[in-house]
Amino acid sequence: AEVTKIVNNAEVRLLKTLGPGDFFGEMALIHNAPRAATVTAKNQLVVLEIQKTAFDHVLRRSSSVAVAMVREISRRLRENDEMAIEDLRLRARELAQAYQQLAEQELKRREFLSMVAHELRTPLMAASGFLQLIQKGILSGEEFQQAVDTVARNIQQIINLVNDILFLQELDLVLPEFQEVDLGEIARNVLDAYKEQARKQGVKLRLKIPRRAPTVLGDARSLERALTCLVDNAIKFSPNGGDVELRLSQDNGQVIIALEDHGIGIDPEIRPYIFDRFYHLERAGDDLFGGLGLGLAITKQVIEQHNGVLEVESEPGKGSTFTIRLNAT
């Protein structure tokens, strides 16, 4: 049989397990007051019940029974104390873990705010400087147009940053809407959007897709954002130009999307962290790279939502290839 008690208005706690010859109810004798518990029989049993007045008479007549009772009560009190101590230790460990998690979250929050402030300050300062020159009217002709272009470019950088943060939050809160998606159309849209940026950096964008573009069941907006992040990274980390090639193929019921660049590559020691949120490379050689480190995290989460796989192969100084595998329709 099991003796249980309800504690904290909800939790049912097992006080003891009874076997043949065991007794319970002794605490009521000590406190001379009723005590509540539930006894649940697991097998057929015979219960010997004795009234308190009759039991008091037995104790007065037999000192050996009284001594045995005291010993048993002492043992059970020690067990109860040990259970209480272990329970306190468990709760202390849980509190320590909760505190550690809160401390880690607070550290991440501060790091995030610091990174956001840094990434916002740079384009804001650049835009502000050129706006002041425009307001003073000291620019004209080609210089004026260059200033306007610089302001527009930096404002767009701020918009992209905010959009990344909001999109990542949306991924955590909103389930994607799946329908049949033409990946060829998405690939063309993404590369078209980056033609000008690639040209300015000396990067040639190439697209290879089969005559009949593969389709998947997915969320078109999310998949386009995932490819956008990969292409943006490929161009950004190709400071010396070169080709960036996006390939689509289909094999054994899977759609394979491969993006290959000939940029700086990824060092093996940082490869395990590149898909972590807010992990980003500040410098490689003489080249500086901005960003919050959200692009690859967004791509990874989108692909996982589509039950796909995201892989990377890279060699420092020679480039990287990111491969996405999705189930074909």
C-alpha positions as CSV (number, residue, x, y, z in Angstrom):
1,A,0.0,0.0,0.0
2,E,1.1,3.6,-0.5
3,V,0.5,6.5,1.9
4,T,0.2,9.8,0.1
5,K,-0.7,13.4,1.0
6,I,-1.7,16.5,-0.9
7,V,0.7,19.4,-0.4
8,N,0.7,22.9,-1.8
9,N,-3.0,22.4,-2.7
10,A,-2.0,20.4,-5.8
11,E,1.1,18.2,-5.5
12,V,0.5,14.6,-4.3
13,R,3.5,13.5,-2.4
14,L,4.3,9.8,-1.5
15,L,5.0,9.6,2.2
16,K,5.8,5.9,2.5
17,T,5.2,2.5,1.0
18,L,3.8,-0.1,3.4
19,G,4.5,-3.8,3.4
20,P,3.3,-6.8,5.5
21,G,3.5,-5.9,9.2
22,D,4.0,-2.2,8.7
23,F,1.9,0.3,10.6
24,F,1.0,4.0,10.1
25,G,-0.8,6.7,12.0
26,E,1.9,7.0,14.7
27,M,2.3,10.8,14.2
28,A,-1.3,11.2,15.4
29,L,-0.2,9.5,18.7
30,I,2.7,12.0,19.1
31,H,0.7,15.1,18.5
32,N,-2.5,13.8,20.0
33,A,-4.4,15.3,17.1
34,P,-5.9,13.9,13.8
35,R,-3.6,13.8,10.8
36,A,-4.8,13.4,7.1
37,A,-3.3,11.0,4.6
38,T,-4.5,8.7,1.8
39,V,-3.8,5.0,1.9
40,T,-4.0,3.2,-1.5
41,A,-3.8,-0.6,-1.6
42,K,-1.9,-2.0,-4.5
43,N,-2.8,-5.6,-3.7
44,Q,-5.4,-7.5,-1.6
45,L,-4.6,-7.0,2.0
46,V,-5.9,-7.4,5.5
47,V,-5.9,-4.3,7.7
48,L,-5.8,-4.5,11.5
49,E,-7.3,-1.3,13.0
50,I,-6.9,-0.4,16.6
51,Q,-8.5,2.5,18.4
52,K,-6.2,5.1,20.1
53,T,-7.6,4.4,23.6
54,A,-7.0,0.6,23.2
55,F,-3.5,1.3,21.8
56,D,-2.7,3.6,24.7
57,H,-3.6,0.8,27.0
58,V,-1.2,-1.6,25.2
59,L,1.6,0.9,25.5
60,R,1.0,1.3,29.3
61,R,1.0,-2.5,29.8
62,S,4.0,-3.3,27.5
63,S,7.2,-1.3,27.7
64,S,8.8,-3.3,24.9
65,V,6.0,-2.3,22.5
66,A,6.5,1.3,23.6
67,V,10.3,1.2,23.0
68,A,9.7,-0.4,19.5
69,M,7.2,2.3,18.7
70,V,9.6,5.1,19.8
71,R,12.4,3.5,17.7
72,E,10.2,3.3,14.6
73,I,8.9,6.8,15.1
74,S,12.5,8.1,15.4
75,R,13.5,6.3,12.3
76,R,10.6,7.7,10.3
77,L,11.3,11.2,11.6
78,R,14.9,10.9,10.4
79,E,13.6,9.7,7.0
80,N,11.2,12.7,6.9
81,D,14.1,15.1,7.8
82,E,16.3,13.6,5.1
83,M,13.5,13.9,2.5
84,A,12.9,17.5,3.5
85,I,16.6,18.2,3.2
86,E,16.9,16.6,-0.2
87,D,13.8,18.5,-1.3
88,L,15.4,21.7,-0.2
89,R,18.6,20.8,-2.0
90,L,16.7,20.1,-5.2
91,R,14.9,23.4,-5.0
92,A,18.1,25.2,-4.3
93,R,19.7,23.6,-7.5
94,E,16.6,24.5,-9.5
95,L,16.8,28.1,-8.2
96,A,20.5,28.2,-9.0
97,Q,19.9,27.0,-12.6
98,A,17.1,29.5,-13.0
99,Y,19.3,32.3,-11.8
100,Q,22.1,31.2,-14.2
101,Q,19.7,31.2,-17.1
102,L,18.5,34.6,-16.2
103,A,22.1,35.9,-15.9
104,E,22.9,34.4,-19.3
105,Q,19.8,35.9,-20.8
106,E,20.6,39.3,-19.3
107,L,24.1,39.1,-20.7
108,K,22.8,38.2,-24.2
109,R,20.3,41.1,-23.9
110,R,23.1,43.5,-23.1
111,E,25.3,42.2,-25.9
112,F,22.4,42.4,-28.3
113,L,21.6,46.0,-27.4
114,S,25.3,46.9,-27.7
115,M,25.5,45.3,-31.1
116,V,22.3,46.9,-32.3
117,A,23.5,50.3,-31.1
118,H,26.8,49.9,-32.9
119,E,25.2,48.7,-36.1
120,L,22.7,51.5,-36.1
121,R,25.1,54.2,-35.1
122,T,27.5,53.7,-38.1
123,P,24.9,54.2,-40.9
124,L,23.1,56.9,-38.9
125,M,26.3,58.9,-38.4
126,A,27.1,58.6,-42.1
127,A,23.6,59.6,-43.2
128,S,23.6,62.5,-40.7
129,G,26.9,63.8,-41.9
130,F,25.9,64.0,-45.5
131,L,22.4,65.4,-44.6
132,Q,24.2,68.3,-42.8
133,L,26.2,69.0,-45.9
134,I,23.1,68.9,-48.0
135,Q,21.3,71.3,-45.6
136,K,24.1,73.8,-45.7
137,G,23.9,73.8,-49.5
138,I,27.6,73.3,-50.0
139,L,27.2,70.4,-52.4
140,S,26.1,70.5,-56.0
141,G,26.0,68.5,-59.1
142,E,27.7,65.1,-58.9
143,E,28.7,65.6,-55.2
144,F,25.1,66.3,-54.3
145,Q,23.9,63.2,-56.0
146,Q,26.6,61.1,-54.3
147,A,25.5,62.5,-50.9
148,V,21.9,61.6,-51.6
149,D,22.9,58.1,-52.7
150,T,25.0,57.6,-49.6
151,V,22.1,58.8,-47.3
152,A,19.7,56.4,-49.1
153,R,22.1,53.5,-48.9
154,N,22.7,54.0,-45.2
155,I,18.9,54.3,-44.5
156,Q,18.3,51.1,-46.4
157,Q,21.0,49.4,-44.3
158,I,19.1,50.5,-41.2
159,I,15.8,49.2,-42.7
160,N,17.4,45.9,-43.5
161,L,18.8,45.6,-40.0
162,V,15.4,46.3,-38.4
163,N,13.7,43.9,-40.9
164,D,16.1,41.1,-39.9
165,I,15.3,41.5,-36.2
166,L,11.5,41.6,-36.8
167,F,11.7,38.6,-39.2
168,L,13.6,36.5,-36.7
169,Q,11.1,37.4,-34.0
170,E,8.3,36.4,-36.4
171,L,9.9,33.0,-37.0
172,D,9.7,32.4,-33.3
173,L,6.1,33.4,-33.0
174,V,4.3,32.7,-36.3
175,L,3.9,29.3,-38.1
176,P,4.7,29.5,-41.8
177,E,1.9,28.9,-44.4
178,F,2.9,26.2,-46.8
179,Q,1.9,25.9,-50.4
180,E,3.6,24.8,-53.6
181,V,6.6,27.1,-54.3
182,D,8.6,27.5,-57.5
183,L,12.2,27.8,-56.3
184,G,13.4,28.9,-59.8
185,E,11.3,32.0,-59.5
186,I,12.5,32.7,-56.0
187,A,16.2,32.2,-57.1
188,R,15.8,34.7,-60.0
189,N,14.1,37.3,-57.8
190,V,16.9,37.1,-55.2
191,L,19.7,37.4,-57.7
192,D,18.0,40.2,-59.6
193,A,17.7,42.2,-56.3
194,Y,21.5,41.9,-55.7
195,K,22.7,42.6,-59.3
196,E,23.8,46.2,-58.5
197,Q,25.4,45.4,-55.2
198,A,27.3,42.6,-56.8
199,R,28.5,44.7,-59.7
200,K,29.8,47.4,-57.3
201,Q,31.9,44.7,-55.5
202,G,33.1,43.1,-58.7
203,V,31.1,39.9,-58.1
204,K,29.4,38.1,-61.0
205,L,26.2,36.4,-60.1
206,R,25.4,33.1,-61.9
207,L,22.2,31.0,-61.8
208,K,22.0,27.4,-62.9
209,I,18.5,25.8,-62.9
210,P,17.0,22.9,-64.8
211,R,14.6,23.6,-67.7
212,R,11.7,22.6,-65.3
213,A,12.4,24.4,-62.1
214,P,11.9,22.2,-59.0
215,T,9.0,22.9,-56.6
216,V,8.6,22.3,-52.8
217,L,5.8,22.7,-50.3
218,G,6.8,25.7,-48.3
219,D,6.4,29.3,-47.4
220,A,7.6,31.4,-50.4
221,R,8.4,34.5,-48.3
222,S,10.5,32.6,-45.8
223,L,12.4,30.7,-48.4
224,E,13.1,33.8,-50.3
225,R,14.4,35.4,-47.1
226,A,16.6,32.4,-46.5
227,L,18.2,32.6,-50.0
228,T,18.5,36.4,-49.6
229,C,20.6,36.0,-46.5
230,L,22.9,33.4,-48.2
231,V,23.4,35.6,-51.3
232,D,24.0,38.7,-49.1
233,N,26.7,36.8,-47.1
234,A,28.3,35.4,-50.2
235,I,28.7,38.9,-51.8
236,K,29.8,40.5,-48.5
237,F,32.5,37.9,-47.8
238,S,33.9,38.1,-51.4
239,P,35.8,41.4,-51.0
240,N,38.0,40.6,-54.0
241,G,35.2,39.8,-56.3
242,G,34.7,36.6,-58.1
243,D,31.8,34.4,-59.0
244,V,28.8,33.6,-56.8
245,E,26.9,30.7,-58.3
246,L,23.4,29.6,-57.3
247,R,22.5,26.1,-58.5
248,L,19.2,24.2,-58.3
249,S,18.8,20.5,-58.9
250,Q,16.7,17.5,-57.9
251,D,17.8,14.1,-56.8
252,N,16.0,11.1,-55.1
253,G,13.0,13.1,-54.2
254,Q,15.0,16.1,-52.8
255,V,15.5,19.6,-54.1
256,I,19.1,20.7,-53.7
257,I,20.0,24.4,-53.6
258,A,23.7,25.1,-53.6
259,L,25.3,28.5,-53.3
260,E,29.0,28.7,-54.0
261,D,31.3,31.7,-53.6
262,H,35.0,32.2,-54.0
263,G,35.4,34.6,-51.0
264,I,37.4,34.4,-47.8
265,G,36.0,31.1,-46.7
266,I,35.4,30.0,-43.1
267,D,38.0,28.9,-40.6
268,P,37.3,25.4,-39.1
269,E,37.4,26.7,-35.5
270,I,34.5,29.1,-36.1
271,R,32.4,26.8,-38.4
272,P,30.4,25.3,-35.5
273,Y,29.2,28.8,-34.5
274,I,28.3,30.5,-37.8
275,F,24.6,29.5,-37.5
276,D,24.2,30.9,-34.0
277,R,22.2,34.1,-33.5
278,F,24.4,37.2,-33.3
279,Y,27.6,35.4,-34.2
280,H,29.4,37.4,-36.8
281,L,32.9,37.9,-38.2
282,E,34.2,41.5,-37.6
283,R,37.5,41.3,-39.4
284,A,39.3,39.0,-41.8
285,G,42.8,40.2,-42.7
286,D,42.5,43.9,-43.7
287,D,38.7,43.6,-44.4
288,L,36.1,44.8,-42.0
289,F,32.6,43.2,-42.0
290,G,29.5,44.7,-40.3
291,G,26.2,43.1,-39.4
292,L,24.5,41.6,-36.4
293,G,25.1,37.9,-37.3
294,L,21.4,37.2,-38.0
295,G,21.5,36.1,-41.7
296,L,22.7,32.5,-41.3
297,A,20.6,32.1,-38.2
298,I,17.5,33.1,-40.2
299,T,18.4,30.7,-43.0
300,K,18.9,27.8,-40.6
301,Q,15.7,28.4,-38.8
302,V,13.7,28.7,-42.0
303,I,15.1,25.5,-43.5
304,E,14.5,23.6,-40.2
305,Q,10.8,24.8,-40.3
306,H,10.6,23.2,-43.7
307,N,12.1,19.9,-42.4
308,G,15.1,20.5,-44.5
309,V,18.9,20.4,-44.0
310,L,21.5,23.2,-44.3
311,E,25.1,22.2,-44.8
312,V,28.3,24.1,-45.4
313,E,31.7,23.2,-46.9
314,S,34.4,25.7,-46.9
315,E,38.2,26.2,-47.2
316,P,39.8,29.4,-45.8
317,G,40.9,31.7,-48.6
318,K,39.1,29.7,-51.4
319,G,35.4,30.2,-50.6
320,S,32.3,28.4,-49.3
321,T,29.4,26.3,-50.5
322,F,26.1,26.3,-48.6
323,T,23.8,23.5,-49.5
324,I,20.1,23.3,-48.7
325,R,18.1,20.0,-49.1
326,L,14.3,20.1,-49.1
327,N,11.7,17.5,-49.9
328,A,10.4,17.9,-53.5
329,T,6.7,18.0,-54.2
